[in-house]
Amino acid sequence: MADITYSEIERHIDALDLKAFAPGGKNHFTPADIASSPGQVLPKVCAIYRAVRPILLVLENFPLIPQKFRDALKTFTDLMDKLCPGQ
């Protein structure tokens, strides 16, 4: 995935309706929503993760970013890939 193109990243971001995650949007959630219905919040988190995942993958492999930062990103994306299968 290190060779993902700018166009592919842009396509993921263009497909994301960021307003849907803002207050009043269909994918907006609050800490209370997380506490009361985590199963309903997870798909919303996964929706935005899927859109930003290509950016994270590029950063994981970007040589000017310190290795420990890239390792942290890799750990995060690995976790999120398990929580949000079906990329």
PALO-510824 format. One record per atom (N, C-alpha, C): residue number from 1; y, x, z. Coordinates in steps of 0.001 Angstrom, whole numbers, plus 500000, padded with zeros to 6 digits. Layout:
BEGIN
@k: NUM | yy: Y | xx: X | zz: Z
...
***
This chain:
BEGIN
@k: 1 | yy: 498804 | xx: 500822 | zz: 500000
@k: 1 | yy: 500000 | xx: 500000 | zz: 500000
@k: 1 | yy: 501257 | xx: 500863 | zz: 500000
@k: 2 | yy: 501097 | xx: 502178 | zz: 500105
@k: 2 | yy: 502249 | xx: 503067 | zz: 500135
@k: 2 | yy: 503009 | xx: 503049 | zz: 498821
@k: 3 | yy: 502386 | xx: 502619 | zz: 497753
@k: 3 | yy: 503033 | xx: 502629 | zz: 496451
@k: 3 | yy: 503583 | xx: 501260 | zz: 496054
@k: 4 | yy: 503882 | xx: 500445 | zz: 497023
@k: 4 | yy: 504456 | xx: 499126 | zz: 496753
@k: 4 | yy: 505838 | xx: 499308 | zz: 496116
@k: 5 | yy: 506160 | xx: 498446 | zz: 495206
@k: 5 | yy: 507425 | xx: 498589 | zz: 494488
@k: 5 | yy: 508540 | xx: 497778 | zz: 495145
@k: 6 | yy: 509752 | xx: 498148 | zz: 494789
@k: 6 | yy: 510927 | xx: 497410 | zz: 495249
@k: 6 | yy: 510831 | xx: 495952 | zz: 494822
@k: 7 | yy: 510374 | xx: 495717 | zz: 493603
@k: 7 | yy: 510263 | xx: 494345 | zz: 493087
@k: 7 | yy: 509294 | xx: 493513 | zz: 493915
@k: 8 | yy: 508208 | xx: 494124 | zz: 494344
@k: 8 | yy: 507234 | xx: 493400 | zz: 495170
@k: 8 | yy: 507837 | xx: 493052 | zz: 496530
@k: 9 | yy: 508561 | xx: 494000 | zz: 497108
@k: 9 | yy: 509218 | xx: 493734 | zz: 498387
@k: 9 | yy: 510250 | xx: 492623 | zz: 498214
@k: 10 | yy: 511032 | xx: 492728 | zz: 497168
@k: 10 | yy: 512056 | xx: 491721 | zz: 496921
@k: 10 | yy: 511445 | xx: 490331 | zz: 496730
@k: 11 | yy: 510312 | xx: 490254 | zz: 496059
@k: 11 | yy: 509629 | xx: 488975 | zz: 495851
@k: 11 | yy: 509218 | xx: 488360 | zz: 497190
@k: 12 | yy: 508718 | xx: 489182 | zz: 498106
@k: 12 | yy: 508329 | xx: 488679 | zz: 499430
@k: 12 | yy: 509539 | xx: 488140 | zz: 500183
@k: 13 | yy: 510631 | xx: 488885 | zz: 500144
@k: 13 | yy: 511832 | xx: 488468 | zz: 500865
@k: 13 | yy: 512445 | xx: 487226 | zz: 500222
@k: 14 | yy: 512462 | xx: 487188 | zz: 498889
@k: 14 | yy: 513018 | xx: 486017 | zz: 498196
@k: 14 | yy: 512237 | xx: 484743 | zz: 498505
@k: 15 | yy: 510953 | xx: 484886 | zz: 498765
@k: 15 | yy: 510122 | xx: 483720 | zz: 499054
@k: 15 | yy: 510329 | xx: 483206 | zz: 500477
@k: 16 | yy: 511008 | xx: 483985 | zz: 501291
@k: 16 | yy: 511218 | xx: 483621 | zz: 502687
@k: 16 | yy: 512532 | xx: 482874 | zz: 502847
@k: 17 | yy: 512459 | xx: 481711 | zz: 503443
@k: 17 | yy: 513660 | xx: 480927 | zz: 503745
@k: 17 | yy: 514103 | xx: 481276 | zz: 505167
@k: 18 | yy: 514994 | xx: 482237 | zz: 505292
@k: 18 | yy: 515425 | xx: 482688 | zz: 506614
@k: 18 | yy: 516097 | xx: 481580 | zz: 507419
@k: 19 | yy: 516737 | xx: 480636 | zz: 506736
@k: 19 | yy: 517382 | xx: 479525 | zz: 507444
@k: 19 | yy: 516361 | xx: 478661 | zz: 508182
@k: 20 | yy: 515126 | xx: 478671 | zz: 507720
@k: 20 | yy: 514087 | xx: 477890 | zz: 508386
@k: 20 | yy: 513776 | xx: 478431 | zz: 509777
@k: 21 | yy: 514138 | xx: 479696 | zz: 510038
@k: 21 | yy: 513876 | xx: 480308 | zz: 511339
@k: 21 | yy: 515076 | xx: 480243 | zz: 512269
@k: 22 | yy: 516208 | xx: 479830 | zz: 511744
@k: 22 | yy: 517426 | xx: 479699 | zz: 512549
@k: 22 | yy: 517360 | xx: 478404 | zz: 513365
@k: 23 | yy: 518159 | xx: 478308 | zz: 514417
@k: 23 | yy: 518171 | xx: 477067 | zz: 515195
@k: 23 | yy: 518366 | xx: 475850 | zz: 514291
@k: 24 | yy: 517512 | xx: 474871 | zz: 514485
@k: 24 | yy: 517536 | xx: 473664 | zz: 513676
@k: 24 | yy: 516611 | xx: 473719 | zz: 512475
@k: 25 | yy: 516124 | xx: 474914 | zz: 512139
@k: 25 | yy: 515218 | xx: 475061 | zz: 511003
@k: 25 | yy: 513795 | xx: 474673 | zz: 511361
@k: 26 | yy: 513004 | xx: 474393 | zz: 510348
@k: 26 | yy: 511633 | xx: 473912 | zz: 510589
@k: 26 | yy: 510740 | xx: 474960 | zz: 511247
@k: 27 | yy: 511066 | xx: 476241 | zz: 511120
@k: 27 | yy: 510245 | xx: 477288 | zz: 511726
@k: 27 | yy: 510884 | xx: 477913 | zz: 512961
@k: 28 | yy: 511983 | xx: 477325 | zz: 513419
@k: 28 | yy: 512636 | xx: 477837 | zz: 514622
@k: 28 | yy: 511773 | xx: 477511 | zz: 515841
@k: 29 | yy: 511772 | xx: 478432 | zz: 516790
@k: 29 | yy: 511069 | xx: 478170 | zz: 518052
@k: 29 | yy: 511810 | xx: 478859 | zz: 519178
@k: 30 | yy: 511549 | xx: 478370 | zz: 520368
@k: 30 | yy: 512207 | xx: 478873 | zz: 521572
@k: 30 | yy: 511153 | xx: 479450 | zz: 522509
@k: 31 | yy: 511582 | xx: 480175 | zz: 523544
@k: 31 | yy: 510613 | xx: 480647 | zz: 524534
@k: 31 | yy: 509813 | xx: 479493 | zz: 525154
@k: 32 | yy: 510452 | xx: 478347 | zz: 525320
@k: 32 | yy: 509736 | xx: 477190 | zz: 525872
@k: 32 | yy: 508630 | xx: 476729 | zz: 524925
@k: 33 | yy: 508894 | xx: 476781 | zz: 523610
@k: 33 | yy: 507869 | xx: 476415 | zz: 522630
@k: 33 | yy: 506672 | xx: 477365 | zz: 522714
@k: 34 | yy: 506972 | xx: 478644 | zz: 522894
@k: 34 | yy: 505906 | xx: 479644 | zz: 522999
@k: 34 | yy: 505047 | xx: 479360 | zz: 524222
@k: 35 | yy: 505702 | xx: 479053 | zz: 525339
@k: 35 | yy: 504979 | xx: 478793 | zz: 526577
@k: 35 | yy: 504141 | xx: 477520 | zz: 526504
@k: 36 | yy: 504673 | xx: 476491 | zz: 525868
@k: 36 | yy: 503979 | xx: 475206 | zz: 525866
@k: 36 | yy: 502993 | xx: 475051 | zz: 524711
@k: 37 | yy: 503269 | xx: 475654 | zz: 523571
@k: 37 | yy: 502416 | xx: 475462 | zz: 522396
@k: 37 | yy: 502300 | xx: 476737 | zz: 521559
@k: 38 | yy: 501707 | xx: 477793 | zz: 522118
@k: 38 | yy: 501640 | xx: 479048 | zz: 521360
@k: 38 | yy: 500887 | xx: 478913 | zz: 520033
@k: 39 | yy: 499937 | xx: 478009 | zz: 519986
@k: 39 | yy: 499187 | xx: 477805 | zz: 518752
@k: 39 | yy: 500035 | xx: 477251 | zz: 517621
@k: 40 | yy: 501098 | xx: 476542 | zz: 517961
@k: 40 | yy: 501997 | xx: 476016 | zz: 516937
@k: 40 | yy: 503074 | xx: 477029 | zz: 516547
@k: 41 | yy: 503305 | xx: 478013 | zz: 517396
@k: 41 | yy: 504322 | xx: 479030 | zz: 517120
@k: 41 | yy: 503744 | xx: 480151 | zz: 516256
@k: 42 | yy: 502491 | xx: 480492 | zz: 516463
@k: 42 | yy: 501893 | xx: 481613 | zz: 515737
@k: 42 | yy: 502016 | xx: 481492 | zz: 514218
@k: 43 | yy: 501771 | xx: 480345 | zz: 513608
@k: 43 | yy: 501960 | xx: 480264 | zz: 512149
@k: 43 | yy: 503397 | xx: 480548 | zz: 511707
@k: 44 | yy: 504359 | xx: 480224 | zz: 512551
@k: 44 | yy: 505762 | xx: 480494 | zz: 512234
@k: 44 | yy: 506038 | xx: 481998 | zz: 512287
@k: 45 | yy: 505471 | xx: 482658 | zz: 513295
@k: 45 | yy: 505610 | xx: 484112 | zz: 513409
@k: 45 | yy: 504928 | xx: 484786 | zz: 512216
@k: 46 | yy: 503754 | xx: 484308 | zz: 511861
@k: 46 | yy: 503018 | xx: 484890 | zz: 510742
@k: 46 | yy: 503754 | xx: 484707 | zz: 509421
@k: 47 | yy: 504466 | xx: 483616 | zz: 509265
@k: 47 | yy: 505206 | xx: 483376 | zz: 508024
@k: 47 | yy: 506265 | xx: 484446 | zz: 507802
@k: 48 | yy: 506993 | xx: 484784 | zz: 508834
@k: 48 | yy: 508017 | xx: 485817 | zz: 508660
@k: 48 | yy: 507374 | xx: 487201 | zz: 508594
@k: 49 | yy: 506300 | xx: 487413 | zz: 509328
@k: 49 | yy: 505614 | xx: 488706 | zz: 509262
@k: 49 | yy: 505108 | xx: 488976 | zz: 507852
@k: 50 | yy: 504522 | xx: 488009 | zz: 507216
@k: 50 | yy: 504004 | xx: 488203 | zz: 505861
@k: 50 | yy: 505106 | xx: 488617 | zz: 504895
@k: 51 | yy: 506303 | xx: 488112 | zz: 505109
@k: 51 | yy: 507423 | xx: 488460 | zz: 504228
@k: 51 | yy: 507919 | xx: 489881 | zz: 504470
@k: 52 | yy: 507964 | xx: 490310 | zz: 505716
@k: 52 | yy: 508492 | xx: 491648 | zz: 506014
@k: 52 | yy: 507412 | xx: 492729 | zz: 506028
@k: 53 | yy: 506157 | xx: 492333 | zz: 505961
@k: 53 | yy: 505050 | xx: 493299 | zz: 505992
@k: 53 | yy: 505189 | xx: 494396 | zz: 504948
@k: 54 | yy: 505529 | xx: 494095 | zz: 503694
@k: 54 | yy: 505663 | xx: 495178 | zz: 502716
@k: 54 | yy: 506715 | xx: 496223 | zz: 503112
@k: 55 | yy: 507785 | xx: 495780 | zz: 503727
@k: 55 | yy: 508813 | xx: 496732 | zz: 504176
@k: 55 | yy: 508238 | xx: 497634 | zz: 505265
@k: 56 | yy: 507518 | xx: 497037 | zz: 506191
@k: 56 | yy: 506914 | xx: 497822 | zz: 507269
@k: 56 | yy: 505924 | xx: 498838 | zz: 506719
@k: 57 | yy: 505145 | xx: 498438 | zz: 505712
@k: 57 | yy: 504163 | xx: 499351 | zz: 505124
@k: 57 | yy: 504840 | xx: 500529 | zz: 504438
@k: 58 | yy: 505944 | xx: 500278 | zz: 503777
@k: 58 | yy: 506688 | xx: 501379 | zz: 503152
@k: 58 | yy: 507211 | xx: 502329 | zz: 504229
@k: 59 | yy: 507763 | xx: 501767 | zz: 505291
@k: 59 | yy: 508300 | xx: 502600 | zz: 506365
@k: 59 | yy: 507205 | xx: 503418 | zz: 507054
@k: 60 | yy: 506011 | xx: 502860 | zz: 507165
@k: 60 | yy: 504884 | xx: 503584 | zz: 507766
@k: 60 | yy: 504564 | xx: 504869 | zz: 507013
@k: 61 | yy: 504893 | xx: 504895 | zz: 505748
@k: 61 | yy: 504544 | xx: 506035 | zz: 504907
@k: 61 | yy: 505755 | xx: 506843 | zz: 504459
@k: 62 | yy: 506913 | xx: 506539 | zz: 504984
@k: 62 | yy: 508139 | xx: 507222 | zz: 504575
@k: 62 | yy: 508248 | xx: 508548 | zz: 505328
@k: 63 | yy: 508175 | xx: 509671 | zz: 504625
@k: 63 | yy: 508083 | xx: 510968 | zz: 505294
@k: 63 | yy: 509299 | xx: 511376 | zz: 506122
@k: 64 | yy: 510462 | xx: 510787 | zz: 505896
@k: 64 | yy: 511632 | xx: 511165 | zz: 506686
@k: 64 | yy: 511691 | xx: 510486 | zz: 508048
@k: 65 | yy: 510821 | xx: 509535 | zz: 508258
@k: 65 | yy: 510731 | xx: 508869 | zz: 509560
@k: 65 | yy: 509752 | xx: 509678 | zz: 510414
@k: 66 | yy: 510126 | xx: 509980 | zz: 511655
@k: 66 | yy: 509232 | xx: 510769 | zz: 512508
@k: 66 | yy: 507836 | xx: 510136 | zz: 512623
@k: 67 | yy: 506825 | xx: 510984 | zz: 512698
@k: 67 | yy: 505444 | xx: 510525 | zz: 512718
@k: 67 | yy: 505179 | xx: 509545 | zz: 513856
@k: 68 | yy: 505738 | xx: 509795 | zz: 515044
@k: 68 | yy: 505458 | xx: 508873 | zz: 516156
@k: 68 | yy: 506057 | xx: 507488 | zz: 515887
@k: 69 | yy: 507177 | xx: 507425 | zz: 515153
@k: 69 | yy: 507744 | xx: 506129 | zz: 514778
@k: 69 | yy: 506812 | xx: 505440 | zz: 513785
@k: 70 | yy: 506317 | xx: 506200 | zz: 512818
@k: 70 | yy: 505402 | xx: 505635 | zz: 511818
@k: 70 | yy: 504108 | xx: 505177 | zz: 512469
@k: 71 | yy: 503635 | xx: 505934 | zz: 513468
@k: 71 | yy: 502427 | xx: 505533 | zz: 514190
@k: 71 | yy: 502637 | xx: 504206 | zz: 514920
@k: 72 | yy: 503826 | xx: 504050 | zz: 515504
@k: 72 | yy: 504133 | xx: 502794 | zz: 516196
@k: 72 | yy: 504162 | xx: 501625 | zz: 515208
@k: 73 | yy: 504765 | xx: 501835 | zz: 514047
@k: 73 | yy: 504781 | xx: 500789 | zz: 513017
@k: 73 | yy: 503365 | xx: 500448 | zz: 512573
@k: 74 | yy: 502539 | xx: 501468 | zz: 512398
@k: 74 | yy: 501150 | xx: 501252 | zz: 511973
@k: 74 | yy: 500392 | xx: 500444 | zz: 513032
@k: 75 | yy: 500589 | xx: 500773 | zz: 514279
@k: 75 | yy: 499939 | xx: 500024 | zz: 515364
@k: 75 | yy: 500380 | xx: 498563 | zz: 515331
@k: 76 | yy: 501677 | xx: 498354 | zz: 515132
@k: 76 | yy: 502204 | xx: 496988 | zz: 515077
@k: 76 | yy: 501628 | xx: 496219 | zz: 513890
@k: 77 | yy: 501642 | xx: 496814 | zz: 512701
@k: 77 | yy: 501132 | xx: 496097 | zz: 511526
@k: 77 | yy: 499636 | xx: 495833 | zz: 511646
@k: 78 | yy: 498901 | xx: 496775 | zz: 512226
@k: 78 | yy: 497467 | xx: 496542 | zz: 512436
@k: 78 | yy: 497240 | xx: 495336 | zz: 513351
@k: 79 | yy: 498001 | xx: 495250 | zz: 514425
@k: 79 | yy: 497913 | xx: 494112 | zz: 515348
@k: 79 | yy: 498271 | xx: 492805 | zz: 514645
@k: 80 | yy: 499387 | xx: 492831 | zz: 513930
@k: 80 | yy: 499837 | xx: 491615 | zz: 513257
@k: 80 | yy: 498866 | xx: 491184 | zz: 512144
@k: 81 | yy: 498255 | xx: 492143 | zz: 511473
@k: 81 | yy: 497257 | xx: 491807 | zz: 510454
@k: 81 | yy: 496069 | xx: 491073 | zz: 511069
@k: 82 | yy: 495744 | xx: 491399 | zz: 512316
@k: 82 | yy: 494655 | xx: 490692 | zz: 513017
@k: 82 | yy: 495099 | xx: 489301 | zz: 513453
@k: 83 | yy: 496362 | xx: 489187 | zz: 513895
@k: 83 | yy: 496877 | xx: 487883 | zz: 514318
@k: 83 | yy: 497161 | xx: 486952 | zz: 513141
@k: 84 | yy: 497517 | xx: 487558 | zz: 512008
@k: 84 | yy: 497913 | xx: 486795 | zz: 510816
@k: 84 | yy: 497046 | xx: 487191 | zz: 509628
@k: 85 | yy: 495773 | xx: 486855 | zz: 509646
@k: 85 | yy: 494902 | xx: 487267 | zz: 508542
@k: 85 | yy: 495276 | xx: 486558 | zz: 507231
@k: 86 | yy: 494794 | xx: 487102 | zz: 506156
@k: 86 | yy: 495011 | xx: 486453 | zz: 504868
@k: 86 | yy: 496242 | xx: 486926 | zz: 504155
@k: 87 | yy: 496550 | xx: 488183 | zz: 504253
@k: 87 | yy: 497748 | xx: 488728 | zz: 503584
@k: 87 | yy: 497600 | xx: 488630 | zz: 502100
***
